[in-house]
Amino acid sequence: MSPGPGAEDDEGDLTRKQRREQAREERRALEQAEADHAKRRARLTQLGIVVAIVVVVVVGIAIATGGGGSKKPPSVGSHESNATVAEVKTLIDGIPQSGNTLGDPKAPVTLRYYGDLECPICKEFTLQVLPTLIPKYVRTGKLRIEY
């Protein structure tokens, strides 16, 4: 039995429908790819901005802390150096020391001091706070300082 005259039209319609559906899927895939590309570009732009901000902050901090000036430390044997040594000796004279520990090993409280020789905050702590802690707490045996 041969197909009737309308059978070819049905197959042609199906083929047209299939082509339309295929074209829709291709458009959707292309739109999805473009959307993904736009998202990726936006994320990379945001990452670039964040990296740029971090670099600017780090450079600003480096300039602020490193540009301290031309003040030289006192040379060994100079009057200023000798005065500093004498001041430290009077501050810790008679207090037990062992390696990096200052104070009675049996003191009930231990202060673990993590310092950096180039850190301005550590310098401020060492010059302003430690000289008040040592006579009041370390010398009396209440505190032990580990550097």
DSSP file (Angstrom, degrees, kcal/mol; ACC not computed):
  #  RESIDUE AA STRUCTURE BP1 BP2  ACC     N-H-->O    O-->H-N    N-H-->O    O-->H-N    TCO  KAPPA ALPHA  PHI   PSI    X-CA   Y-CA   Z-CA
    1    1 A M              0   0    0      0, 0.0     3,-0.0     0, 0.0     0, 0.0   0.000 360.0 360.0 360.0 129.7    0.0    0.0    0.0
    2    2 A S        -     0   0    0      1,-0.1     2,-0.0     0, 0.0     0, 0.0  -0.648 360.0 -99.8 -93.9 149.3    1.4    3.3   -1.0
    3    3 A P        -     0   0    0      0, 0.0    -1,-0.1     0, 0.0     5,-0.0  -0.325  41.4-113.0 -66.3 148.3    1.2    6.3    1.1
    4    4 A G    >>  -     0   0    0      1,-0.1     3,-1.2    -3,-0.0     4,-0.6  -0.111  34.5 -92.5 -74.2 175.4   -1.5    8.8    0.2
    5    5 A P  H 3> S+     0   0    0      0, 0.0     4,-0.5     0, 0.0     3,-0.3   0.777 123.9  54.4 -63.5 -26.6   -0.9   12.3   -1.1
    6    6 A G  H 3> S+     0   0    0      1,-0.2     4,-1.7     2,-0.2     5,-0.1   0.609  89.9  77.3 -83.3 -11.1   -1.0   13.8    2.4
    7    7 A A  H <> S+     0   0    0     -3,-1.2     4,-2.0     1,-0.2    -1,-0.2   0.887  91.5  51.3 -68.1 -38.9    1.7   11.5    3.8
    8    8 A E  H  X S+     0   0    0     -4,-0.6     4,-2.5    -3,-0.3    -1,-0.2   0.888 107.5  53.6 -65.9 -36.8    4.5   13.3    2.2
    9    9 A D  H  X S+     0   0    0     -4,-0.5     4,-2.6     2,-0.2    -1,-0.2   0.891 106.5  52.7 -64.5 -38.3    3.2   16.6    3.7
   10   10 A D  H  X S+     0   0    0     -4,-1.7     4,-2.5     2,-0.2    -1,-0.2   0.925 110.9  46.6 -63.0 -43.4    3.2   15.1    7.2
   11   11 A E  H  X S+     0   0    0     -4,-2.0     4,-2.5     2,-0.2    -2,-0.2   0.903 112.4  50.5 -64.6 -40.4    6.8   14.0    6.8
   12   12 A G  H  X S+     0   0    0     -4,-2.5     4,-2.4     2,-0.2    -2,-0.2   0.893 110.7  49.6 -63.1 -40.1    7.7   17.4    5.5
   13   13 A D  H  X S+     0   0    0     -4,-2.6     4,-3.0     2,-0.2     5,-0.2   0.917 110.5  49.9 -64.7 -43.3    6.0   19.1    8.4
   14   14 A L  H  X S+     0   0    0     -4,-2.5     4,-3.0     2,-0.2    -2,-0.2   0.920 111.2  49.1 -61.0 -42.9    7.8   16.8   10.9
   15   15 A T  H  X S+     0   0    0     -4,-2.5     4,-2.7     2,-0.2    -1,-0.2   0.921 112.0  48.2 -63.7 -43.0   11.1   17.7    9.2
   16   16 A R  H  X S+     0   0    0     -4,-2.4     4,-2.7     2,-0.2    -2,-0.2   0.920 112.9  48.7 -62.2 -43.0   10.3   21.4    9.4
   17   17 A K  H  X S+     0   0    0     -4,-3.0     4,-2.8     1,-0.2    -2,-0.2   0.910 111.2  50.1 -61.9 -42.4    9.3   21.0   13.1
   18   18 A Q  H  X S+     0   0    0     -4,-3.0     4,-2.7    -5,-0.2    -1,-0.2   0.918 111.1  48.8 -63.7 -41.4   12.5   19.1   13.7
   19   19 A R  H  X S+     0   0    0     -4,-2.7     4,-2.8     2,-0.2    -2,-0.2   0.925 112.0  48.6 -64.1 -43.0   14.5   21.8   12.0
   20   20 A R  H  X S+     0   0    0     -4,-2.7     4,-2.5     2,-0.2    -2,-0.2   0.927 113.0  47.7 -61.2 -44.5   12.7   24.5   14.0
   21   21 A E  H  X S+     0   0    0     -4,-2.8     4,-2.5     2,-0.2    -2,-0.2   0.907 112.1  49.7 -63.1 -41.8   13.3   22.6   17.2
   22   22 A Q  H  X S+     0   0    0     -4,-2.7     4,-2.4    -5,-0.2    -2,-0.2   0.915 110.5  49.9 -63.9 -42.9   16.9   22.1   16.3
   23   23 A A  H  X S+     0   0    0     -4,-2.8     4,-2.4     2,-0.2    -2,-0.2   0.894 110.3  51.2 -63.2 -39.4   17.3   25.8   15.6
   24   24 A R  H  X S+     0   0    0     -4,-2.5     4,-2.9     2,-0.2    -2,-0.2   0.930 110.2  48.9 -61.6 -45.6   15.7   26.7   18.9
   25   25 A E  H  X S+     0   0    0     -4,-2.5     4,-2.7     1,-0.2    -2,-0.2   0.899 111.0  50.1 -62.7 -40.6   18.1   24.4   20.8
   26   26 A E  H  X S+     0   0    0     -4,-2.4     4,-2.6     2,-0.2    -1,-0.2   0.917 111.6  48.5 -64.5 -41.8   21.1   25.9   18.9
   27   27 A R  H  X S+     0   0    0     -4,-2.4     4,-3.0     2,-0.2     5,-0.2   0.927 112.3  48.8 -62.2 -44.7   19.9   29.4   19.9
   28   28 A R  H  X S+     0   0    0     -4,-2.9     4,-2.7     2,-0.2    -2,-0.2   0.925 112.3  48.1 -60.9 -44.3   19.4   28.4   23.5
   29   29 A A  H  X S+     0   0    0     -4,-2.7     4,-2.5     2,-0.2    -1,-0.2   0.914 113.3  48.0 -63.0 -42.3   22.9   26.8   23.6
   30   30 A L  H  X S+     0   0    0     -4,-2.6     4,-2.4     2,-0.2    -2,-0.2   0.917 112.7  48.0 -65.0 -43.1   24.4   29.9   22.0
   31   31 A E  H  X S+     0   0    0     -4,-3.0     4,-2.4     2,-0.2    -2,-0.2   0.896 112.2  49.9 -63.4 -39.9   22.6   32.2   24.5
   32   32 A Q  H  X S+     0   0    0     -4,-2.7     4,-2.7    -5,-0.2    -2,-0.2   0.915 110.6  49.7 -64.7 -42.4   23.7   30.0   27.4
   33   33 A A  H  X S+     0   0    0     -4,-2.5     4,-2.5     1,-0.2    -2,-0.2   0.909 111.8  48.4 -63.1 -41.5   27.3   30.1   26.2
   34   34 A E  H  X S+     0   0    0     -4,-2.4     4,-2.4     2,-0.2    -2,-0.2   0.898 111.8  49.5 -65.5 -39.4   27.2   33.9   25.8
   35   35 A A  H  X S+     0   0    0     -4,-2.4     4,-2.4     2,-0.2    -2,-0.2   0.918 111.7  48.5 -64.7 -43.1   25.7   34.2   29.3
   36   36 A D  H  X S+     0   0    0     -4,-2.7     4,-2.6     1,-0.2    -2,-0.2   0.911 111.5  50.3 -62.5 -41.7   28.4   31.9   30.8
   37   37 A H  H  X S+     0   0    0     -4,-2.5     4,-2.5     1,-0.2    -2,-0.2   0.901 110.3  49.7 -63.6 -40.6   31.0   34.0   29.0
   38   38 A A  H  X S+     0   0    0     -4,-2.4     4,-2.4     2,-0.2    -2,-0.2   0.906 111.3  48.9 -65.1 -41.3   29.6   37.2   30.4
   39   39 A K  H  X S+     0   0    0     -4,-2.4     4,-2.6     2,-0.2    -2,-0.2   0.933 112.0  48.9 -62.1 -45.3   29.5   35.8   33.9
   40   40 A R  H  X S+     0   0    0     -4,-2.6     4,-2.5     1,-0.2    -2,-0.2   0.913 111.7  49.1 -61.2 -43.9   33.1   34.6   33.5
   41   41 A R  H  X S+     0   0    0     -4,-2.5     4,-2.3     2,-0.2    -1,-0.2   0.899 111.2  50.0 -63.2 -40.9   34.2   38.0   32.3
   42   42 A A  H  X S+     0   0    0     -4,-2.4     4,-2.5     2,-0.2    -2,-0.2   0.910 111.2  48.8 -64.8 -41.9   32.4   39.8   35.2
   43   43 A R  H  X S+     0   0    0     -4,-2.6     4,-2.8     2,-0.2    -2,-0.2   0.924 111.6  48.8 -64.2 -43.2   34.1   37.5   37.7
   44   44 A L  H  X S+     0   0    0     -4,-2.5     4,-2.6     2,-0.2    -1,-0.2   0.885 110.9  51.1 -64.5 -37.3   37.5   38.1   36.2
   45   45 A T  H  X S+     0   0    0     -4,-2.3     4,-2.3     2,-0.2    -2,-0.2   0.931 111.3  47.3 -63.7 -44.9   36.8   41.8   36.2
   46   46 A Q  H  X S+     0   0    0     -4,-2.5     4,-2.5     2,-0.2    -2,-0.2   0.918 112.4  49.8 -62.2 -43.1   35.9   41.7   39.9
   47   47 A L  H  X S+     0   0    0     -4,-2.8     4,-2.7     1,-0.2    -2,-0.2   0.911 110.0  51.1 -62.3 -42.0   39.0   39.6   40.7
   48   48 A G  H  X S+     0   0    0     -4,-2.6     4,-2.4     2,-0.2    -1,-0.2   0.899 110.1  49.3 -61.4 -40.9   41.1   42.1   38.8
   49   49 A I  H  X S+     0   0    0     -4,-2.3     4,-2.4     2,-0.2    -2,-0.2   0.924 111.7  48.4 -64.6 -44.3   39.6   45.0   40.8
   50   50 A V  H  X S+     0   0    0     -4,-2.5     4,-2.6     2,-0.2    -2,-0.2   0.925 112.2  48.7 -62.1 -44.9   40.2   43.1   44.1
   51   51 A V  H  X S+     0   0    0     -4,-2.7     4,-2.5     1,-0.2    -1,-0.2   0.914 111.1  50.6 -62.0 -42.2   43.8   42.3   43.2
   52   52 A A  H  X S+     0   0    0     -4,-2.4     4,-2.4     2,-0.2    -1,-0.2   0.909 110.7  48.8 -62.3 -41.6   44.4   45.9   42.2
   53   53 A I  H  X S+     0   0    0     -4,-2.4     4,-2.6     2,-0.2    -2,-0.2   0.921 111.3  49.7 -63.7 -43.8   43.0   47.2   45.5
   54   54 A V  H  X S+     0   0    0     -4,-2.6     4,-2.8     1,-0.2    -2,-0.2   0.919 111.0  49.5 -61.8 -43.2   45.2   44.7   47.4
   55   55 A V  H  X S+     0   0    0     -4,-2.5     4,-2.7     1,-0.2     5,-0.2   0.917 111.2  49.4 -62.7 -42.7   48.3   45.8   45.5
   56   56 A V  H  X S+     0   0    0     -4,-2.4     4,-2.5     2,-0.2    -2,-0.2   0.916 112.5  47.8 -62.8 -42.6   47.5   49.5   46.2
   57   57 A V  H  X S+     0   0    0     -4,-2.6     4,-2.7     2,-0.2    -2,-0.2   0.932 112.6  48.3 -64.0 -45.3   47.0   48.8   49.9
   58   58 A V  H  X S+     0   0    0     -4,-2.8     4,-2.7     1,-0.2    -2,-0.2   0.925 113.2  47.4 -62.6 -44.2   50.2   46.8   50.2
   59   59 A V  H  X S+     0   0    0     -4,-2.7     4,-2.6     2,-0.2    -1,-0.2   0.912 111.8  51.2 -62.9 -41.5   52.2   49.5   48.3
   60   60 A G  H  X S+     0   0    0     -4,-2.5     4,-2.6    -5,-0.2    -2,-0.2   0.917 111.9  46.2 -61.2 -43.5   50.6   52.2   50.6
   61   61 A I  H  X S+     0   0    0     -4,-2.7     4,-2.8     2,-0.2     5,-0.4   0.918 112.1  51.4 -65.0 -42.7   51.5   50.3   53.7
   62   62 A A  H  X S+     0   0    0     -4,-2.7     4,-2.4     1,-0.2     5,-0.3   0.908 113.1  45.0 -61.2 -41.2   55.0   49.7   52.4
   63   63 A I  H  X S+     0   0    0     -4,-2.6     4,-1.5     2,-0.2    -1,-0.2   0.915 114.2  49.3 -68.1 -41.9   55.5   53.4   51.7
   64   64 A A  H  < S+     0   0    0     -4,-2.6    -2,-0.2    -5,-0.2    -1,-0.2   0.890 122.4  31.3 -66.1 -39.7   54.0   54.4   55.0
   65   65 A T  H  < S+     0   0    0     -4,-2.8     3,-0.4    -5,-0.2    -2,-0.2   0.790 122.0  46.7 -91.0 -27.9   56.1   52.1   57.1
   66   66 A G  H  < S+     0   0    0     -4,-2.4     3,-0.5    -5,-0.4     2,-0.4   0.727  96.1  70.5 -87.7 -21.9   59.3   52.0   55.0
   67   67 A G     <  +     0   0    0     -4,-1.5    -1,-0.2    -5,-0.3     3,-0.1  -0.044  59.1 132.1 -86.7  35.7   59.7   55.6   54.4
   68   68 A G        -     0   0    0     -3,-0.4     2,-0.3    -2,-0.4    -1,-0.2   0.775  63.5-118.8 -61.3 -29.7   60.6   56.3   58.0
   69   69 A G        -     0   0    0     -3,-0.5    -1,-0.2     1,-0.1     0, 0.0  -0.822  33.7 -52.9 126.6-164.9   63.6   58.3   57.1
   70   70 A S  S    S+     0   0    0     -2,-0.3     2,-0.4    -3,-0.1    -1,-0.1   0.129  71.7 139.2-107.0  19.6   67.3   58.5   57.5
   71   71 A K        -     0   0    0     -3,-0.1    -2,-0.0     1,-0.0    -3,-0.0  -0.532  41.1-151.2 -69.4 120.3   67.6   58.1   61.3
   72   72 A K        -     0   0    0     -2,-0.4     3,-0.1     1,-0.1    -2,-0.1  -0.670  16.8-110.5 -93.4 145.9   70.5   55.8   61.9
   73   73 A P        -     0   0    0      0, 0.0    -1,-0.1     0, 0.0     8,-0.1  -0.367  49.4 -85.3 -68.0 156.3   70.7   53.5   64.9
   74   74 A P        -     0   0    0      0, 0.0     2,-0.1     0, 0.0     3,-0.1  -0.360  47.5-116.7 -64.2 140.4   73.4   54.5   67.4
   75   75 A S    >   -     0   0    0      1,-0.1     3,-2.0    -3,-0.1     6,-0.4  -0.433  38.7 -88.1 -76.4 153.4   76.8   53.1   66.6
   76   76 A V  T 3  S+     0   0    0      1,-0.3    -1,-0.1    -2,-0.1     3,-0.1  -0.377 114.6  19.0 -62.7 132.5   78.4   50.6   69.0
   77   77 A G  T 3  S+     0   0    0      1,-0.3    -1,-0.3    -2,-0.1    -2,-0.1   0.366  93.0 131.2  89.1  -5.2   80.4   52.4   71.7
   78   78 A S  S <> S-     0   0    0     -3,-2.0     4,-2.6     1,-0.1    -1,-0.3  -0.325  72.2-109.5 -76.1 165.2   78.7   55.7   71.2
   79   79 A H  H  > S+     0   0    0      1,-0.2     4,-2.2     2,-0.2     5,-0.2   0.911 119.9  50.0 -60.6 -43.8   77.4   57.7   74.1
   80   80 A E  H  > S+     0   0    0      1,-0.2     4,-1.9     2,-0.2    -1,-0.2   0.897 111.5  48.8 -63.4 -40.9   73.8   57.0   73.1
   81   81 A S  H  > S+     0   0    0     -6,-0.4     4,-2.3     1,-0.2    -2,-0.2   0.915 111.0  49.7 -65.0 -43.6   74.5   53.3   72.8
   82   82 A N  H  X S+     0   0    0     -4,-2.6     4,-2.3     1,-0.2    -2,-0.2   0.877 109.2  52.3 -63.7 -37.8   76.2   53.2   76.2
   83   83 A A  H  X S+     0   0    0     -4,-2.2     4,-2.2     2,-0.2    -1,-0.2   0.891 109.7  49.2 -66.1 -39.0   73.3   55.0   77.8
   84   84 A T  H  X S+     0   0    0     -4,-1.9     4,-2.4     2,-0.2    -2,-0.2   0.917 111.1  49.3 -66.0 -43.4   70.8   52.4   76.3
   85   85 A V  H  X S+     0   0    0     -4,-2.3     4,-2.4     1,-0.2    -2,-0.2   0.914 111.8  48.7 -62.1 -43.0   72.9   49.5   77.5
   86   86 A A  H  X S+     0   0    0     -4,-2.3     4,-2.3     2,-0.2    -1,-0.2   0.897 110.3  51.7 -64.9 -40.0   73.2   51.0   81.0
   87   87 A E  H  X S+     0   0    0     -4,-2.2     4,-1.7     1,-0.2    -2,-0.2   0.916 111.7  46.2 -63.3 -43.3   69.4   51.6   81.1
   88   88 A V  H  X S+     0   0    0     -4,-2.4     4,-2.3     2,-0.2     5,-0.2   0.902 110.6  53.7 -66.3 -40.7   68.7   48.0   80.1
   89   89 A K  H  X S+     0   0    0     -4,-2.4     4,-1.5     1,-0.2    -2,-0.2   0.924 110.4  45.8 -60.9 -44.5   71.2   46.6   82.7
   90   90 A T  H  < S+     0   0    0     -4,-2.3    -1,-0.2     1,-0.2    -2,-0.2   0.847 111.9  53.7 -68.1 -30.9   69.5   48.5   85.5
   91   91 A L  H  < S+     0   0    0     -4,-1.7    -2,-0.2    -5,-0.2    -1,-0.2   0.903 123.6  23.3 -69.5 -41.6   66.1   47.4   84.3
   92   92 A I  H >< S+     0   0    0     -4,-2.3     3,-2.0    -5,-0.1    -2,-0.2   0.391  86.0 131.7-109.5   3.3   66.9   43.7   84.3
   93   93 A D  T 3< S+     0   0    0     -4,-1.5    -4,-0.0     1,-0.3    -3,-0.0  -0.367  79.7  12.6 -60.8 127.0   69.8   43.4   86.8
   94   94 A G  T 3  S+     0   0    0      1,-0.3    -1,-0.3    -2,-0.1    -2,-0.1   0.353  95.3 121.0  89.9  -5.4   69.2   40.7   89.3
   95   95 A I  S <  S-     0   0    0     -3,-2.0    -1,-0.3     1,-0.1    44,-0.1  -0.788  71.7-108.2 -91.5 131.6   66.3   39.1   87.4
   96   96 A P        -     0   0    0      0, 0.0     7,-3.4     0, 0.0     2,-0.4  -0.301  39.8-171.9 -60.3 138.5   66.9   35.4   86.4
   97   97 A Q  E     +A  102   0A   0      5,-0.2     2,-0.3     3,-0.0     5,-0.2  -0.985  15.5 174.5-132.4 144.0   67.4   34.9   82.7
   98   98 A S  E >   -A  101   0A   0      3,-2.3     3,-1.7    -2,-0.4     2,-0.4  -0.818  64.1 -55.2-149.9 107.1   67.7   31.7   80.7
   99   99 A G  T 3  S-     0   0    0     -2,-0.3    -1,-0.0     1,-0.3    47,-0.0  -0.458 125.0 -11.5  62.7-117.2   68.0   31.9   76.9
  100  100 A N  T 3  S+     0   0    0     -2,-0.4    47,-2.7    -3,-0.1     2,-0.4   0.139 117.4  98.9-100.8  19.9   65.0   33.8   75.7
  101  101 A T  E <   -AB  98 146A   0     -3,-1.7    -3,-2.3    45,-0.2     2,-0.5  -0.909  50.2-168.8-113.1 134.0   63.2   33.8   79.0
  102  102 A L  E     +AB  97 145A   0     43,-2.9    43,-3.0    -2,-0.4    -5,-0.2  -0.984  51.7  25.6-121.8 123.3   63.3   36.6   81.6
  103  103 A G  S    S-     0   0    0     -7,-3.4    41,-0.2    -2,-0.5    36,-0.1  -0.543 100.8 -27.6 120.1 175.4   62.0   36.0   85.1
  104  104 A D    >   -     0   0    0     34,-0.5     3,-2.0    39,-0.4    -2,-0.1  -0.445  48.5-141.0 -65.2 125.9   61.4   33.3   87.6
  105  105 A P  T 3  S+     0   0    0      0, 0.0    -1,-0.2     0, 0.0    39,-0.1   0.732 103.5  53.1 -61.2 -20.0   60.9   29.9   85.9
  106  106 A K  T 3  S+     0   0    0     37,-0.1    -2,-0.1     2,-0.0    38,-0.0   0.237  78.0 136.6 -98.7  13.5   58.2   29.2   88.5
  107  107 A A    <   -     0   0    0     -3,-2.0    35,-0.2     1,-0.1    37,-0.1  -0.324  59.3-130.6 -61.4 141.7   56.2   32.4   87.9
  108  108 A P  S    S+     0   0    0      0, 0.0     2,-0.4     0, 0.0    35,-0.1   0.734  89.9  47.6 -69.3 -21.3   52.5   31.7   87.8
  109  109 A V  E     -c  143   0A   0     33,-0.9    35,-2.2     2,-0.0     2,-0.5  -0.970  66.4-162.7-125.0 136.5   52.0   33.7   84.6
  110  110 A T  E     -c  144   0A   0     -2,-0.4     2,-0.7    33,-0.2    35,-0.2  -0.973   4.9-157.7-118.7 127.4   54.0   33.5   81.4
  111  111 A L  E     -c  145   0A   0     33,-3.3    35,-3.1    -2,-0.5     2,-0.8  -0.913   6.8-157.2-102.4 115.1   53.9   36.2   78.7
  112  112 A R  E     -c  146   0A   0     -2,-0.7     2,-0.7    33,-0.2    35,-0.2  -0.837  12.5-162.9 -93.8 111.8   54.9   34.8   75.3
  113  113 A Y        -     0   0    0     33,-3.5     2,-0.7    -2,-0.8    -2,-0.0  -0.854   9.2-168.2-103.4 115.2   56.1   37.8   73.4
  114  114 A Y        +     0   0    0     -2,-0.7     2,-0.3     2,-0.0    33,-0.1  -0.901  22.7 171.6-101.9 110.0   56.3   37.4   69.6
  115  115 A G        -     0   0    0     -2,-0.7     2,-0.4    32,-0.4    -2,-0.0  -0.829  29.3-146.6-122.7 158.8   58.2   40.4   68.3
  116  116 A D    >   -     0   0    0     -2,-0.3     3,-1.5     3,-0.1     6,-0.1  -0.991  15.5-141.4-122.7 129.2   59.7   41.6   65.0
  117  117 A L  T 3  S+     0   0    0     -2,-0.4    -1,-0.1     1,-0.3    -2,-0.0   0.671 103.7  43.1 -67.2 -15.4   62.8   43.7   65.1
  118  118 A E  T 3  S+     0   0    0      5,-0.0    -1,-0.3     4,-0.0    -3,-0.0   0.377  87.7 107.9-107.8   2.9   61.5   45.8   62.2
  119  119 A C    <>  -     0   0    0     -3,-1.5     4,-2.1     1,-0.1     5,-0.1  -0.701  57.1-153.9 -86.5 124.8   57.9   46.2   63.4
  120  120 A P  H  > S+     0   0    0      0, 0.0     4,-2.1     0, 0.0    -1,-0.1   0.827  96.4  52.2 -67.6 -30.2   57.1   49.7   64.6
  121  121 A I  H  > S+     0   0    0      2,-0.2     4,-2.4     1,-0.2     5,-0.2   0.908 109.5  48.9 -70.8 -41.6   54.3   48.4   66.9
  122  122 A C  H  > S+     0   0    0      2,-0.2     4,-2.8     1,-0.2    -1,-0.2   0.891 110.6  52.0 -62.9 -38.7   56.6   45.8   68.5
  123  123 A K  H  X S+     0   0    0     -4,-2.1     4,-2.6     2,-0.2     5,-0.2   0.930 109.3  49.1 -61.8 -45.6   59.2   48.6   69.0
  124  124 A E  H  X>S+     0   0    0     -4,-2.1     4,-2.2     1,-0.2     5,-0.5   0.915 112.6  47.8 -61.6 -43.4   56.5   50.8   70.7
  125  125 A F  I  X>S+     0   0    0     -4,-2.4     5,-2.1     1,-0.2     4,-1.8   0.931 113.2  48.5 -62.0 -45.7   55.5   47.9   73.0
  126  126 A T  I  <5S+     0   0    0     -4,-2.8    -2,-0.2     1,-0.2    -1,-0.2   0.879 118.3  38.9 -63.8 -39.0   59.2   47.1   73.8
  127  127 A L  I  <5S+     0   0    0     -4,-2.6    -1,-0.2    -5,-0.2    -2,-0.2   0.758 130.1  24.9 -85.4 -24.7   60.1   50.7   74.6
  128  128 A Q  I  <5S+     0   0    0     -4,-2.2     4,-0.2    -5,-0.2    -3,-0.2   0.808 127.9  31.0-110.3 -38.6   56.9   51.7   76.4
  129  129 A V  I >X<S+     0   0    0     -4,-1.8     4,-1.8    -5,-0.5     3,-1.5   0.918 111.9  55.6 -92.0 -48.5   55.1   48.7   77.9
  130  130 A L  H 3><S+     0   0    0     -5,-2.1     4,-2.6     1,-0.3     3,-0.1   0.889 101.5  58.4 -55.8 -42.9   57.9   46.3   78.8
  131  131 A P  H 34 S+     0   0    0      0, 0.0    -1,-0.3     0, 0.0    -2,-0.1   0.755 110.1  45.3 -61.2 -20.5   59.8   48.7   81.0
  132  132 A T  H <> S+     0   0    0     -3,-1.5     4,-1.0    -4,-0.2    -2,-0.2   0.791 114.0  48.2 -88.3 -30.2   56.6   49.1   83.1
  133  133 A L  H  X>S+     0   0    0     -4,-1.8     4,-3.0     3,-0.1     5,-1.4   0.884 103.5  61.0 -74.4 -38.6   55.9   45.3   83.3
  134  134 A I  I  <>S+     0   0    0     -4,-2.6     5,-2.9     1,-0.2     6,-0.3   0.939 109.8  35.9 -61.2 -53.7   59.4   44.2   84.2
  135  135 A P  I  45S+     0   0    0      0, 0.0    -1,-0.2     0, 0.0    -2,-0.1   0.886 123.5  43.9 -68.6 -34.0   59.8   46.1   87.6
  136  136 A K  I  <5S+     0   0    0     -4,-1.0    -2,-0.2     3,-0.1    -3,-0.1   0.883 134.5   5.8 -79.3 -39.1   56.2   45.6   88.6
  137  137 A Y  I  <>S+     0   0    0     -4,-3.0     5,-2.1    -5,-0.1     6,-1.4   0.786 127.8  46.9-117.5 -40.8   55.6   42.0   87.7
  138  138 A V  I > <S+     0   0    0     -5,-1.4     3,-1.4    -4,-0.3   -34,-0.5   0.944 113.4  48.2 -72.7 -46.9   58.8   40.2   86.5
  139  139 A R  T 3 <S+     0   0    0     -5,-2.9    -1,-0.2     1,-0.3    -3,-0.1   0.839 111.1  52.1 -62.7 -32.4   61.0   41.4   89.3
  140  140 A T  T 3 5S-     0   0    0     -6,-0.3    -1,-0.3    -5,-0.1    -2,-0.2   0.514 116.4-114.1 -83.5  -4.1   58.4   40.4   91.9
  141  141 A G  T < 5S+     0   0    0     -3,-1.4    -3,-0.2    -4,-0.3    -2,-0.1   0.602  88.1 110.9  86.1  10.7   58.2   36.9   90.5
  142  142 A K  S   <S+     0   0    0     -5,-2.1   -33,-0.9   -35,-0.2     2,-0.4   0.683  76.9  37.3 -88.7 -19.0   54.6   37.2   89.3
  143  143 A L  E     - c   0 109A   0     -6,-1.4   -39,-0.4   -35,-0.1     2,-0.4  -0.985  57.4-163.5-138.9 142.3   55.4   37.1   85.5
  144  144 A R  E     - c   0 110A   0    -35,-2.2   -33,-3.3    -2,-0.4     2,-0.5  -0.990  16.1-149.9-122.2 134.8   57.9   35.4   83.3
  145  145 A I  E     -Bc 102 111A   0    -43,-3.0   -43,-2.9    -2,-0.4     2,-0.5  -0.918   9.2-169.9-110.5 125.6   58.5   36.7   79.8
  146  146 A E  E      Bc 101 112A   0    -35,-3.1   -33,-3.5    -2,-0.5   -45,-0.2  -0.964 360.0 360.0-111.5 125.1   59.4   34.4   76.9
  147  147 A Y              0   0    0    -47,-2.7   -32,-0.4    -2,-0.5   -46,-0.1   0.442 360.0 360.0 -90.5 360.0   60.5   36.2   73.7
